[in-house]
């Protein structure tokens, strides 16, 4: 399946930690160029780490091109999502107050 010249294929695995794929990071890394879409589903990072180890988990999550998240509850998973996946955005707001005597503008960044 994962070689040049084959028809496009989609591999969908839900509950990834219940299965073991030898060198799954290589599959993820080479699949796109071979017209293979790989979708992996799992609940939380500690669940993935328990079965693939810390290094295996890191290889999997850093090789994925797109990440979709649902209702994560684990602190480690939430911190990873906030700091490494989605990041933080600066938001600038501006307000204008007009009184009888003057106009004032306030700009704030959060």
Secondary structure, 3 states (H helix, E strand, C coil): CCCCCCCCEEEEECCHHHCCCCCHHHHHHHHHHHCEEEEECCCCHHHHHHHHHHHHHHHHHHHCCCCCCCCCCCHHHHHHHHHHHHCCCCCEEEEEEECCCCEEEEEEEC
